[in-house]
Amino acid sequence: MKPVVSGNMVTKPFFVGWDPKDAVMDDPDNHIERYLDKLTRMWIDPDAAKRHLKKKGNPLVYEVYEKEIPQRDGEIQFCSSITHPGKIGTEYFMTKGHFHKRRDTAEIYYCLKGRGFMLMEREDGEHYLLEMRPGRTVYVPGDFAHRSINAGDEPLISLAVYPGDAGHDYGSIETSGFRYVVVEKDGRPEMIENPRYGRMLE
């Protein structure tokens, strides 16, 4: 059953089903897909991204399934977030990452499948890297930009829940990037400083 929306109010309860194996919603209002060709400037080595496109094609890096919930205080937004496995050079596949437009709003991610990390960073440089694994919930406080990173060999799948009026600010991350990134070194994930921080659009 779809939600019944009248003006800015959800007037009836609703349910959404999805298979936790693949996190595909039965009846999503939006299915967002992010392919590599639209994300080449996101990586610490954009040339490696371009080489990947020429030699290996245009992979789906991550996708989101969501319902349309009114974007207002008192509502709760939720989505299934799927980050696929892969690397560009030594850097793992990841989401673009974002702040919330209303910076003081928090978010939780409940990991259903896969293995990876949640990278979080405030504008003053405070940062955290928390492991994501099935059954673990990661709490992202307000004022932190955040991105999911897949460090495994299967999709990293999470249920994300956040306030209805949180909104998304992708532009700040597209311009500056994160101060730190996660790469594979000697077969293991390692967080390093981003050599392109502050100039991701160059």
N, C-alpha and C positions, 0 to 999 in steps of 0.2 A: 504494500500500500504506500502510495506517495504522500508526503506531507501536503496538507492543504494550506496554502499561503494566502492570506488576505491582508493587503496593505503591507504592513511590516510585522505581522503577527503570524506565527504558526498556530492554526486554529484547531488542529487535531493531532493526537499522538501518532507516531509511525514507527515502523521497525525496518531495519536493513539487515539482510543476510549476506554473509560472504564466507567462502571456504578459507579457513586459516592456512591452508597449504599454499594458496597463491594470492590471497587477499583481494581477489576480484569481487567487487560488490555486485549483487544481483541486479540492481536497478540504479546505477549512479546517475546523478545529474551532470557531473563533470568527470571526464577522464583526461588528465593532463599527462602528456608524454614529452620527455625531454631527450632529444637525440644529440649525439656528439657534434654534429655539424653546427648546432646552435650554441655550443658550449666551449668552443675551442679556446677562448680567452680565459677560461676559468682555471686552467691548469698552470703549474709552474713552468711547464715546457709546452707552449702552444704549438711549436713546430712538431713535437711528437704527436700531438692530436691531429695535425694535418697529415702526417705520414700514416697514421692509423686509418684515416679516412680513405687515403689512396690505396693502401695495401689490404685492409681488412674490412672496408665498408663502413657503414654508418650505424653503429649500435645504439640501442635504446639504453640510456644511462640510468634513468629513473622515471618513475611514473606515480601518479596520485589518483585515487578514486575518492570522490566526495559527493555529499548531498548539499543542496542549496539551503542553507539556514540563514535567517535574517541576521545581518551583521549589526547587532545592537547589544547593549548591556543587558544581561540576564539570560541570553541565549548561550548555547554551547556548540561550537563548531567541532567536527571530527572528520577524520579521513584515514584511509589506509595508504601508507607510504611504502613504496617498493624501490629499493636501490639495487640495481643488478650488479653481478660480479664482473670484475675486469680492472684493467689498469691502463693508464696513459703514461708511458715511460715506467717510472717506479711508483707513480701516484695512483692510489686506489680510486675506483669510481665513487662518486659522492653526489650529493644534492648541491644545488647552487648555494643554499643557505640563505637566511634572512633574519633581519630584526622584525619585530612587530611594529606596525605603525603606531599603535599605542604602546610605547616602550615598556611601561610598567606591567604588562600582562605576561603571565607565565604559560607554560605548556608542559604536558606530559607525553612521553612516548612509551608505549608498552610493546616490547619486542616479542613478536610471535614466532619468528623464524630467522635463521641466519646468524652471522657473527660480524660485529663491526664496532663502530664507535660513534658517540655523539660529541662533536667538537663545539665548545661554547666559548664566546668571547665578548667582553664588554668593550666599549669604546675607549676606556682608560687602559686597556691592555690586559686586564685580569682574564685569565682563560683556564679552561678545564677540558680534559679529555676523559670521558667515561665509557667503559666497555658496554656494549649492547650484546645481549644474548637472550635466547628464549626464556620467558618468564620474568625478565627484569624490566622494571619501570624506571625510566630516567626522568628526573624532574629538571626542567629548564626554567630558572627564575626569570623574572622580568628584567629588561635591560640587557639581555644577552642575545647576541646573534648566535645561530645554531645551524649545524648541518650534520646530516647522517653520512657515514663513511662505511662502505662495505669492504671488510678486510678478509672475507671468506670466499668460498667457491660456489655459493648458492645465493639466491636473492635474500637481501636483508629486508624483512617485512615488519612494520610497526603500525600500531594504531595510535594516531596522534589526536589529542584532545586539547582544546584551548578556548578562551572566552570568545563569545560571539562578535564582539567589537574589536578584537585584537588587530586584525588587518595584517598585511604583509608589506615589508619594505625590502625589496630585492635590490633596488638601485644602489644603496650604500655598499653592499657586498660586491656588486658588479664593478664598481669603481675602484674600491680599495682592496678587496679580497680579505682573507683572514690573515692574521699575523703568523699563524702556524698552519702547517699542512701535515698529512700523514702519508708516509711513503713506505715501501717495502725495502728493508735493508737486511742483508744476510738471511733472507727468508722470513723475516719478522717485521711487524708494523713498528714504525718509529716516527715520533713527532719531531719535525724540524722547523726552523724559521722559514718563512715564505720569502724567497729572494725577489719576488715581484710585488710584495706588499706595497700598496699605495699607488700602483701604476698598472693595474690589471687590464685597463682598456688600451694600453699602448700596443 
